[in-house]
Amino acid sequence: MWVALALLASLAGPATADTEALVVGAPARAFDLAALNPEIATALVRERRVALHDLVGLRPTHPMRGVVVVFFDRGSSALGLPALEVLAHRYKGEKIRFLGICVDDSDTVGDWILAQNLSFPVLADPHRVVAGRYEVRTLPFVVLVDARARVFAAGGPDALDLEGPLDLEITHLLELGPPIGP
């Protein structure tokens, strides 16, 4: 089930200048993280690190119609990875890209990610800095960012029922979202 962003904001307490509440239509939080599967990242952005502004925003180097950012760990939230892989293949031609952000801090997480054979980059956030910026309270947590780098949808769907709700949100983005460009 997608979590209402207003509810998330109320649970997080009052917003400050540094930590404005995550709301639909607001600018997405910037990040630039190292990939745990660098060959996949290099194929996407020609770097071993991926920044959100590489794909969406005012002057992306590799413009997309949207980016699905999924925060997860190796626990039960990882059960949604096969569904993400299906969606990543389904929407590749629509210029929608997927980025996983793994919040595990284990030394073996890189090997685990490589063993998953995912077609999308998985970025490392072991200290949960980016997860904190996105007010992640549950895993998995999904943020759909439009071409203008604004939050289109966000929520904490059940990992076992990830494909259906996320597919609907991506469809809405493609129907209603802004075109590629500023």
TIRO-2110 file (N, C-alpha, C; in Angstrom, 1 decimal):
// TIRO-2110
0.8, -1.2, 0.0, N, 1, A
0.0, 0.0, 0.0, CA, 1, A
0.9, 1.2, 0.0, C, 1, A
0.6, 2.2, -0.8, N, 2, A
1.3, 3.4, -0.9, CA, 2, A
1.0, 4.3, 0.3, C, 2, A
2.0, 4.8, 1.0, N, 3, A
1.8, 5.6, 2.2, CA, 3, A
1.5, 7.1, 1.7, C, 3, A
0.5, 7.7, 2.3, N, 4, A
0.3, 9.1, 2.0, CA, 4, A
1.4, 9.9, 2.4, C, 4, A
1.9, 10.8, 1.6, N, 5, A
3.0, 11.7, 1.9, CA, 5, A
2.7, 12.6, 3.0, C, 5, A
1.5, 13.1, 3.1, N, 6, A
1.1, 14.0, 4.2, CA, 6, A
1.2, 13.3, 5.5, C, 6, A
0.8, 12.0, 5.6, N, 7, A
1.0, 11.2, 6.8, CA, 7, A
2.4, 11.0, 7.1, C, 7, A
3.3, 10.7, 6.1, N, 8, A
4.7, 10.6, 6.4, CA, 8, A
5.3, 11.9, 7.0, C, 8, A
4.9, 13.0, 6.4, N, 9, A
5.4, 14.3, 6.9, CA, 9, A
4.9, 14.5, 8.4, C, 9, A
3.7, 14.1, 8.7, N, 10, A
3.2, 14.4, 10.1, CA, 10, A
4.0, 13.5, 11.0, C, 10, A
4.3, 12.3, 10.6, N, 11, A
5.1, 11.4, 11.5, CA, 11, A
6.5, 11.9, 11.7, C, 11, A
7.0, 12.5, 10.7, N, 12, A
8.4, 13.0, 10.8, CA, 12, A
8.6, 14.2, 11.7, C, 12, A
7.5, 14.9, 12.0, N, 13, A
7.5, 16.1, 12.8, CA, 13, A
7.6, 17.3, 11.9, C, 13, A
7.8, 18.5, 12.5, N, 14, A
7.8, 19.7, 11.7, CA, 14, A
9.0, 19.8, 10.8, C, 14, A
8.8, 20.3, 9.6, N, 15, A
9.9, 20.4, 8.6, CA, 15, A
10.7, 21.7, 9.0, C, 15, A
12.0, 21.6, 8.7, N, 16, A
12.9, 22.7, 8.9, CA, 16, A
13.4, 23.1, 7.5, C, 16, A
14.2, 24.1, 7.4, N, 17, A
14.7, 24.6, 6.1, CA, 17, A
15.6, 23.5, 5.5, C, 17, A
16.3, 22.7, 6.4, N, 18, A
17.2, 21.6, 5.9, CA, 18, A
16.4, 20.3, 5.5, C, 18, A
15.2, 20.1, 6.2, N, 19, A
14.5, 18.9, 6.0, CA, 19, A
13.0, 19.2, 5.7, C, 19, A
12.8, 19.8, 4.5, N, 20, A
11.4, 20.0, 4.2, CA, 20, A
10.7, 18.7, 3.9, C, 20, A
9.4, 18.6, 4.2, N, 21, A
8.6, 17.4, 4.1, CA, 21, A
8.6, 17.0, 2.7, C, 21, A
8.7, 15.6, 2.5, N, 22, A
8.6, 15.1, 1.1, CA, 22, A
7.2, 15.1, 0.7, C, 22, A
6.9, 15.8, -0.4, N, 23, A
5.5, 15.9, -0.9, CA, 23, A
5.5, 15.8, -2.4, C, 23, A
4.4, 15.3, -2.9, N, 24, A
4.2, 15.2, -4.3, CA, 24, A
4.3, 16.6, -5.0, C, 24, A
5.1, 16.7, -6.0, N, 25, A
5.3, 18.0, -6.7, CA, 25, A
6.5, 18.7, -6.2, C, 25, A
7.1, 18.4, -5.1, N, 26, A
8.3, 19.0, -4.6, CA, 26, A
9.5, 18.5, -5.3, C, 26, A
10.6, 19.3, -5.3, N, 27, A
11.8, 18.8, -5.9, CA, 27, A
12.3, 17.5, -5.2, C, 27, A
12.8, 16.6, -6.0, N, 28, A
13.3, 15.3, -5.4, CA, 28, A
14.7, 15.7, -4.8, C, 28, A
15.1, 15.0, -3.7, N, 29, A
16.3, 15.2, -3.1, CA, 29, A
17.5, 14.7, -4.0, C, 29, A
18.5, 15.5, -4.1, N, 30, A
19.6, 15.1, -5.0, CA, 30, A
20.5, 14.0, -4.3, C, 30, A
21.1, 13.2, -5.1, N, 31, A
22.0, 12.2, -4.5, CA, 31, A
23.0, 11.9, -5.6, C, 31, A
24.2, 11.4, -5.2, N, 32, A
25.3, 10.9, -6.0, CA, 32, A
25.9, 9.8, -5.3, C, 32, A
25.7, 8.6, -5.7, N, 33, A
26.2, 7.4, -4.9, CA, 33, A
26.9, 6.4, -5.8, C, 33, A
27.8, 5.7, -5.2, N, 34, A
28.6, 4.7, -5.8, CA, 34, A
27.7, 3.5, -6.1, C, 34, A
27.9, 2.8, -7.3, N, 35, A
27.1, 1.7, -7.6, CA, 35, A
27.7, 0.4, -7.1, C, 35, A
26.9, -0.5, -6.6, N, 36, A
27.3, -1.8, -6.2, CA, 36, A
27.5, -2.8, -7.3, C, 36, A
26.9, -2.4, -8.5, N, 37, A
27.1, -3.2, -9.7, CA, 37, A
27.6, -2.2, -10.8, C, 37, A
28.9, -1.8, -10.7, N, 38, A
29.4, -0.7, -11.5, CA, 38, A
29.3, -0.8, -13.0, C, 38, A
29.3, -2.0, -13.5, N, 39, A
29.2, -2.2, -15.0, CA, 39, A
27.8, -1.8, -15.5, C, 39, A
26.8, -2.0, -14.7, N, 40, A
25.4, -1.6, -15.0, CA, 40, A
25.3, -0.1, -15.0, C, 40, A
25.9, 0.5, -14.0, N, 41, A
25.9, 2.0, -13.8, CA, 41, A
26.6, 2.6, -15.0, C, 41, A
27.8, 2.0, -15.3, N, 42, A
28.6, 2.6, -16.4, CA, 42, A
27.8, 2.5, -17.8, C, 42, A
27.0, 1.5, -18.0, N, 43, A
26.2, 1.3, -19.2, CA, 43, A
25.2, 2.4, -19.2, C, 43, A
24.7, 2.8, -18.1, N, 44, A
23.6, 3.8, -18.0, CA, 44, A
24.1, 5.3, -18.1, C, 44, A
25.1, 5.6, -17.3, N, 45, A
25.6, 7.0, -17.3, CA, 45, A
27.1, 7.2, -17.5, C, 45, A
27.7, 6.1, -17.9, N, 46, A
29.2, 6.1, -18.2, CA, 46, A
30.0, 6.5, -17.0, C, 46, A
29.5, 6.2, -15.8, N, 47, A
30.3, 6.5, -14.6, CA, 47, A
30.0, 5.3, -13.6, C, 47, A
30.8, 5.1, -12.6, N, 48, A
30.6, 4.1, -11.6, CA, 48, A
29.8, 4.6, -10.5, C, 48, A
29.4, 5.9, -10.5, N, 49, A
28.5, 6.6, -9.6, CA, 49, A
27.3, 7.0, -10.4, C, 49, A
26.2, 7.1, -9.7, N, 50, A
25.0, 7.7, -10.4, CA, 50, A
24.4, 8.8, -9.5, C, 50, A
24.1, 9.9, -10.2, N, 51, A
23.5, 11.0, -9.6, CA, 51, A
22.1, 11.2, -10.2, C, 51, A
21.1, 11.6, -9.4, N, 52, A
19.8, 11.7, -9.9, CA, 52, A
19.8, 12.8, -11.0, C, 52, A
20.6, 13.8, -10.9, N, 53, A
20.6, 14.9, -12.0, CA, 53, A
21.2, 14.4, -13.3, C, 53, A
21.8, 13.2, -13.3, N, 54, A
22.3, 12.6, -14.6, CA, 54, A
21.1, 12.2, -15.4, C, 54, A
19.9, 12.0, -14.8, N, 55, A
18.8, 11.4, -15.5, CA, 55, A
17.6, 12.3, -15.6, C, 55, A
17.4, 13.2, -14.7, N, 56, A
16.2, 14.1, -14.7, CA, 56, A
16.6, 15.5, -14.2, C, 56, A
15.8, 16.5, -14.5, N, 57, A
16.1, 17.8, -14.0, CA, 57, A
16.3, 18.8, -15.2, C, 57, A
17.0, 19.9, -14.9, N, 58, A
17.1, 20.9, -15.9, CA, 58, A
18.0, 20.5, -17.1, C, 58, A
19.2, 19.9, -16.8, N, 59, A
20.1, 19.6, -17.9, CA, 59, A
20.7, 18.2, -17.6, C, 59, A
19.9, 17.2, -17.7, N, 60, A
20.4, 15.8, -17.5, CA, 60, A
21.3, 15.4, -18.6, C, 60, A
22.4, 14.7, -18.3, N, 61, A
23.3, 14.2, -19.4, CA, 61, A
22.6, 13.0, -20.1, C, 61, A
21.7, 12.3, -19.4, N, 62, A
21.0, 11.1, -20.0, CA, 62, A
19.5, 11.3, -19.7, C, 62, A
18.8, 12.2, -20.4, N, 63, A
17.4, 12.5, -20.0, CA, 63, A
16.5, 11.3, -20.1, C, 63, A
15.6, 11.2, -19.0, N, 64, A
14.6, 10.2, -18.9, CA, 64, A
13.3, 10.9, -18.6, C, 64, A
12.2, 10.2, -18.9, N, 65, A
10.9, 10.6, -18.6, CA, 65, A
10.6, 10.5, -17.1, C, 65, A
11.3, 9.6, -16.5, N, 66, A
11.1, 9.3, -15.0, CA, 66, A
12.1, 8.4, -14.5, C, 66, A
12.3, 8.4, -13.2, N, 67, A
13.2, 7.5, -12.5, CA, 67, A
12.5, 6.9, -11.3, C, 67, A
12.5, 5.6, -11.2, N, 68, A
12.0, 4.9, -10.0, CA, 68, A
13.1, 4.6, -9.1, C, 68, A
13.1, 5.2, -7.9, N, 69, A
14.1, 5.1, -6.9, CA, 69, A
13.5, 4.1, -5.8, C, 69, A
14.2, 3.0, -5.6, N, 70, A
13.7, 2.0, -4.6, CA, 70, A
14.7, 1.8, -3.5, C, 70, A
14.3, 2.1, -2.3, N, 71, A
15.2, 1.8, -1.2, CA, 71, A
14.8, 0.4, -0.6, C, 71, A
15.9, -0.4, -0.4, N, 72, A
15.6, -1.7, 0.1, CA, 72, A
16.8, -2.2, 0.9, C, 72, A
16.7, -3.4, 1.5, N, 73, A
17.8, -4.1, 2.2, CA, 73, A
17.7, -5.5, 1.8, C, 73, A
18.6, -6.3, 2.3, N, 74, A
18.6, -7.8, 2.0, CA, 74, A
17.5, -8.6, 2.7, C, 74, A
16.8, -7.9, 3.5, N, 75, A
15.7, -8.6, 4.3, CA, 75, A
14.5, -8.8, 3.4, C, 75, A
13.3, -8.8, 4.0, N, 76, A
12.1, -9.0, 3.3, CA, 76, A
11.8, -8.1, 2.1, C, 76, A
12.4, -6.8, 2.2, N, 77, A
12.1, -5.9, 1.2, CA, 77, A
12.8, -6.3, -0.1, C, 77, A
13.8, -7.2, -0.1, N, 78, A
14.5, -7.6, -1.3, CA, 78, A
13.6, -8.6, -2.1, C, 78, A
12.5, -9.1, -1.5, N, 79, A
11.6, -10.0, -2.2, CA, 79, A
11.0, -9.3, -3.4, C, 79, A
11.0, -7.9, -3.4, N, 80, A
10.4, -7.2, -4.5, CA, 80, A
11.3, -7.0, -5.7, C, 80, A
12.6, -7.4, -5.6, N, 81, A
13.5, -7.2, -6.7, CA, 81, A
13.1, -7.9, -8.0, C, 81, A
12.6, -9.1, -8.0, N, 82, A
12.1, -9.7, -9.3, CA, 82, A
11.0, -8.8, -10.0, C, 82, A
10.1, -8.3, -9.2, N, 83, A
9.1, -7.4, -9.7, CA, 83, A
9.7, -6.2, -10.3, C, 83, A
10.7, -5.6, -9.7, N, 84, A
11.3, -4.4, -10.2, CA, 84, A
12.0, -4.7, -11.5, C, 84, A
12.6, -5.9, -11.6, N, 85, A
13.3, -6.3, -12.8, CA, 85, A
12.3, -6.4, -14.0, C, 85, A
11.2, -7.0, -13.7, N, 86, A
10.1, -7.1, -14.7, CA, 86, A
9.7, -5.7, -15.2, C, 86, A
9.5, -4.8, -14.3, N, 87, A
9.1, -3.4, -14.6, CA, 87, A
10.2, -2.7, -15.3, C, 87, A
11.4, -2.9, -14.9, N, 88, A
12.5, -2.2, -15.6, CA, 88, A
12.6, -2.6, -17.0, C, 88, A
12.4, -3.8, -17.3, N, 89, A
12.4, -4.2, -18.7, CA, 89, A
11.2, -3.7, -19.5, C, 89, A
10.0, -3.7, -18.8, N, 90, A
8.8, -3.3, -19.5, CA, 90, A
8.9, -1.8, -19.9, C, 90, A
9.5, -1.0, -19.0, N, 91, A
9.5, 0.5, -19.3, CA, 91, A
10.8, 1.0, -19.9, C, 91, A
11.7, 0.2, -20.2, N, 92, A
13.0, 0.7, -20.7, CA, 92, A
12.8, 1.5, -22.0, C, 92, A
11.9, 1.1, -22.9, N, 93, A
11.6, 1.8, -24.1, CA, 93, A
10.8, 3.1, -23.9, C, 93, A
10.3, 3.3, -22.7, N, 94, A
9.5, 4.5, -22.4, CA, 94, A
10.4, 5.5, -21.7, C, 94, A
11.7, 5.3, -21.6, N, 95, A
12.6, 6.2, -21.0, CA, 95, A
12.3, 6.3, -19.5, C, 95, A
12.0, 5.2, -18.8, N, 96, A
11.8, 5.2, -17.4, CA, 96, A
13.0, 4.3, -16.9, C, 96, A
13.7, 4.8, -16.0, N, 97, A
14.9, 4.0, -15.4, CA, 97, A
14.7, 3.8, -14.0, C, 97, A
15.2, 2.6, -13.5, N, 98, A
15.1, 2.2, -12.1, CA, 98, A
16.5, 2.3, -11.5, C, 98, A
16.5, 2.8, -10.2, N, 99, A
17.7, 2.9, -9.4, CA, 99, A
17.4, 2.2, -8.1, C, 99, A
18.1, 1.2, -7.7, N, 100, A
17.9, 0.6, -6.4, CA, 100, A
18.9, 1.4, -5.5, C, 100, A
18.5, 1.6, -4.2, N, 101, A
19.4, 2.1, -3.2, CA, 101, A
19.4, 1.1, -2.0, C, 101, A
20.4, 0.4, -1.9, N, 102, A
20.6, -0.6, -0.8, CA, 102, A
21.1, 0.0, 0.5, C, 102, A
20.4, -0.1, 1.6, N, 103, A
20.8, 0.5, 2.8, CA, 103, A
21.5, -0.4, 3.7, C, 103, A
21.9, -1.6, 3.3, N, 104, A
22.7, -2.5, 4.1, CA, 104, A
24.1, -2.0, 4.3, C, 104, A
24.7, -2.3, 5.4, N, 105, A
26.0, -1.8, 5.7, CA, 105, A
27.0, -3.0, 5.8, C, 105, A
26.6, -4.1, 5.3, N, 106, A
27.5, -5.3, 5.4, CA, 106, A
28.6, -5.2, 4.3, C, 106, A
29.7, -5.8, 4.6, N, 107, A
30.8, -5.9, 3.6, CA, 107, A
30.5, -6.8, 2.5, C, 107, A
29.5, -7.7, 2.6, N, 108, A
29.2, -8.7, 1.5, CA, 108, A
28.1, -8.2, 0.7, C, 108, A
27.5, -7.1, 0.9, N, 109, A
26.3, -6.6, 0.1, CA, 109, A
26.6, -6.5, -1.4, C, 109, A
27.8, -6.1, -1.7, N, 110, A
28.2, -5.9, -3.1, CA, 110, A
28.2, -7.3, -3.8, C, 110, A
28.7, -8.3, -3.2, N, 111, A
28.6, -9.6, -3.8, CA, 111, A
27.2, -10.1, -4.0, C, 111, A
26.4, -9.8, -3.0, N, 112, A
25.0, -10.2, -3.0, CA, 112, A
24.3, -9.5, -4.1, C, 112, A
24.5, -8.3, -4.3, N, 113, A
23.9, -7.5, -5.4, CA, 113, A
24.3, -8.1, -6.8, C, 113, A
25.6, -8.4, -6.9, N, 114, A
26.0, -8.9, -8.2, CA, 114, A
25.4, -10.3, -8.5, C, 114, A
25.1, -11.1, -7.4, N, 115, A
24.5, -12.4, -7.6, CA, 115, A
23.0, -12.3, -8.0, C, 115, A
22.4, -11.1, -7.8, N, 116, A
21.0, -10.9, -8.2, CA, 116, A
20.8, -10.7, -9.7, C, 116, A
21.9, -10.4, -10.4, N, 117, A
21.9, -10.2, -11.9, CA, 117, A
20.8, -9.2, -12.3, C, 117, A
20.8, -8.1, -11.6, N, 118, A
19.8, -7.0, -11.9, CA, 118, A
20.3, -6.2, -13.1, C, 118, A
19.3, -5.7, -13.9, N, 119, A
19.7, -4.9, -15.1, CA, 119, A
19.7, -3.4, -14.8, C, 119, A
19.4, -3.0, -13.6, N, 120, A
19.4, -1.6, -13.2, CA, 120, A
20.5, -1.4, -12.1, C, 120, A
21.0, -0.2, -12.0, N, 121, A
22.1, 0.1, -11.0, CA, 121, A
21.5, 0.0, -9.6, C, 121, A
22.3, -0.5, -8.7, N, 122, A
22.0, -0.5, -7.3, CA, 122, A
23.1, 0.3, -6.6, C, 122, A
22.7, 1.3, -5.9, N, 123, A
23.6, 2.2, -5.3, CA, 123, A
23.7, 1.9, -3.8, C, 123, A
24.9, 2.3, -3.2, N, 124, A
25.1, 2.0, -1.8, CA, 124, A
24.8, 3.2, -0.9, C, 124, A
24.0, 3.0, 0.1, N, 125, A
23.7, 4.0, 1.1, CA, 125, A
23.8, 3.4, 2.5, C, 125, A
25.0, 2.8, 2.8, N, 126, A
25.1, 2.1, 4.1, CA, 126, A
24.8, 2.9, 5.3, C, 126, A
25.0, 4.2, 5.3, N, 127, A
24.8, 5.0, 6.5, CA, 127, A
23.4, 5.7, 6.4, C, 127, A
22.6, 5.3, 5.4, N, 128, A
21.3, 5.8, 5.3, CA, 128, A
21.1, 7.3, 5.2, C, 128, A
22.1, 7.9, 4.6, N, 129, A
22.1, 9.4, 4.4, CA, 129, A
21.0, 9.8, 3.5, C, 129, A
21.0, 9.2, 2.3, N, 130, A
20.0, 9.5, 1.3, CA, 130, A
18.6, 9.0, 1.8, C, 130, A
18.6, 7.8, 2.4, N, 131, A
17.3, 7.3, 2.9, CA, 131, A
16.7, 8.3, 3.9, C, 131, A
17.6, 8.9, 4.7, N, 132, A
17.1, 9.9, 5.7, CA, 132, A
16.6, 11.2, 5.0, C, 132, A
17.2, 11.6, 3.9, N, 133, A
16.7, 12.8, 3.1, CA, 133, A
15.3, 12.5, 2.5, C, 133, A
15.1, 11.2, 2.2, N, 134, A
13.8, 10.9, 1.6, CA, 134, A
12.8, 10.4, 2.7, C, 134, A
13.1, 10.5, 3.9, N, 135, A
12.3, 10.2, 5.1, CA, 135, A
11.8, 8.7, 5.0, C, 135, A
12.7, 7.8, 4.6, N, 136, A
12.4, 6.4, 4.5, CA, 136, A
12.1, 5.9, 5.9, C, 136, A
10.9, 5.3, 6.2, N, 137, A
10.6, 4.7, 7.5, CA, 137, A
10.4, 3.2, 7.4, C, 137, A
10.0, 2.8, 6.2, N, 138, A
9.8, 1.3, 6.0, CA, 138, A
10.5, 0.9, 4.7, C, 138, A
10.8, -0.3, 4.6, N, 139, A
11.4, -0.9, 3.4, CA, 139, A
10.5, -2.0, 2.8, C, 139, A
10.4, -2.1, 1.5, N, 140, A
10.9, -1.2, 0.5, CA, 140, A
10.2, 0.2, 0.5, C, 140, A
10.8, 1.2, 0.0, N, 141, A
10.2, 2.5, -0.1, CA, 141, A
10.5, 3.0, -1.5, C, 141, A
9.5, 3.4, -2.2, N, 142, A
9.6, 3.8, -3.6, CA, 142, A
9.3, 5.2, -3.9, C, 142, A
10.2, 5.9, -4.6, N, 143, A
9.9, 7.3, -5.0, CA, 143, A
10.0, 7.4, -6.5, C, 143, A
8.9, 7.8, -7.1, N, 144, A
8.9, 8.0, -8.6, CA, 144, A
9.1, 9.5, -8.9, C, 144, A
10.2, 9.8, -9.6, N, 145, A
10.6, 11.1, -9.9, CA, 145, A
10.3, 11.4, -11.4, C, 145, A
9.7, 12.5, -11.7, N, 146, A
9.4, 12.9, -13.1, CA, 146, A
10.6, 13.5, -13.8, C, 146, A
10.4, 13.8, -15.0, N, 147, A
11.5, 14.4, -15.9, CA, 147, A
12.1, 15.7, -15.3, C, 147, A
11.3, 16.4, -14.6, N, 148, A
11.7, 17.7, -14.1, CA, 148, A
12.3, 17.6, -12.7, C, 148, A
12.6, 16.3, -12.3, N, 149, A
13.2, 16.0, -11.0, CA, 149, A
12.2, 16.4, -9.8, C, 149, A
11.0, 16.2, -10.0, N, 150, A
10.0, 16.4, -8.9, CA, 150, A
9.4, 15.1, -8.5, C, 150, A
9.0, 15.0, -7.3, N, 151, A
8.4, 13.8, -6.8, CA, 151, A
7.0, 13.6, -7.4, C, 151, A
6.8, 12.5, -8.1, N, 152, A
5.5, 12.3, -8.7, CA, 152, A
4.6, 11.4, -7.8, C, 152, A
5.3, 10.4, -7.2, N, 153, A
4.6, 9.5, -6.2, CA, 153, A
5.6, 8.9, -5.3, C, 153, A
5.2, 8.5, -4.1, N, 154, A
6.1, 7.8, -3.2, CA, 154, A
5.3, 7.0, -2.3, C, 154, A
5.9, 6.0, -1.8, N, 155, A
5.2, 5.1, -0.8, CA, 155, A
6.0, 3.9, -0.4, C, 155, A
5.4, 3.2, 0.5, N, 156, A
6.0, 2.0, 1.0, CA, 156, A
5.1, 0.8, 0.7, C, 156, A
5.1, 0.3, -0.5, N, 157, A
4.3, -0.8, -0.9, CA, 157, A
4.9, -2.1, -0.3, C, 157, A
4.0, -3.1, -0.1, N, 158, A
4.5, -4.4, 0.3, CA, 158, A
5.4, -5.0, -0.8, C, 158, A
6.5, -5.5, -0.3, N, 159, A
7.5, -6.1, -1.3, CA, 159, A
6.9, -7.2, -2.2, C, 159, A
5.9, -7.9, -1.6, N, 160, A
5.3, -9.0, -2.4, CA, 160, A
4.2, -8.5, -3.3, C, 160, A
3.8, -7.3, -3.2, N, 161, A
2.8, -6.7, -4.1, CA, 161, A
3.3, -5.4, -4.7, C, 161, A
4.5, -5.4, -5.1, N, 162, A
5.2, -4.2, -5.6, CA, 162, A
4.8, -3.9, -7.0, C, 162, A
4.7, -4.9, -7.8, N, 163, A
4.6, -4.7, -9.3, CA, 163, A
3.3, -4.0, -9.7, C, 163, A
2.2, -4.4, -9.2, N, 164, A
0.9, -3.9, -9.6, CA, 164, A
0.8, -2.4, -9.3, C, 164, A
0.9, -2.0, -8.0, N, 165, A
0.8, -0.6, -7.6, CA, 165, A
1.8, 0.3, -8.3, C, 165, A
3.1, -0.1, -8.4, N, 166, A
4.1, 0.7, -9.1, CA, 166, A
3.8, 0.8, -10.6, C, 166, A
3.4, -0.3, -11.2, N, 167, A
3.0, -0.2, -12.6, CA, 167, A
1.9, 0.8, -12.9, C, 167, A
0.9, 0.9, -12.0, N, 168, A
-0.1, 1.9, -12.1, CA, 168, A
0.5, 3.4, -12.0, C, 168, A
1.4, 3.6, -11.0, N, 169, A
1.9, 4.9, -10.9, CA, 169, A
2.8, 5.3, -12.1, C, 169, A
3.6, 4.4, -12.6, N, 170, A
4.4, 4.7, -13.8, CA, 170, A
3.5, 5.0, -15.0, C, 170, A
2.4, 4.2, -15.1, N, 171, A
1.4, 4.5, -16.2, CA, 171, A
0.9, 5.9, -16.1, C, 171, A
0.5, 6.3, -14.8, N, 172, A
0.0, 7.7, -14.6, CA, 172, A
1.1, 8.7, -15.0, C, 172, A
2.3, 8.5, -14.6, N, 173, A
3.4, 9.4, -14.9, CA, 173, A
3.5, 9.6, -16.5, C, 173, A
3.4, 8.5, -17.2, N, 174, A
3.6, 8.5, -18.6, CA, 174, A
2.4, 9.3, -19.3, C, 174, A
1.2, 9.1, -18.6, N, 175, A
0.0, 9.8, -19.2, CA, 175, A
0.0, 11.3, -18.8, C, 175, A
0.4, 11.6, -17.6, N, 176, A
0.2, 12.9, -17.0, CA, 176, A
1.4, 13.7, -16.8, C, 176, A
2.5, 13.0, -16.7, N, 177, A
3.8, 13.7, -16.4, CA, 177, A
4.3, 14.6, -17.4, C, 177, A
5.2, 15.5, -17.1, N, 178, A
5.8, 16.4, -18.0, CA, 178, A
6.7, 15.6, -19.0, C, 178, A
6.9, 16.2, -20.2, N, 179, A
7.8, 15.6, -21.2, CA, 179, A
9.2, 15.7, -20.7, C, 179, A
10.1, 15.1, -21.4, N, 180, A
11.5, 15.2, -21.1, CA, 180, A
12.0, 16.7, -21.4, C, 180, A
12.7, 17.2, -20.5, N, 181, A
13.3, 18.6, -20.6, CA, 181, A
12.8, 19.5, -19.5, C, 181, A
13.3, 20.7, -19.5, N, 182, A
13.0, 21.7, -18.4, CA, 182, A
11.6, 22.2, -18.4, C, 182, A
END
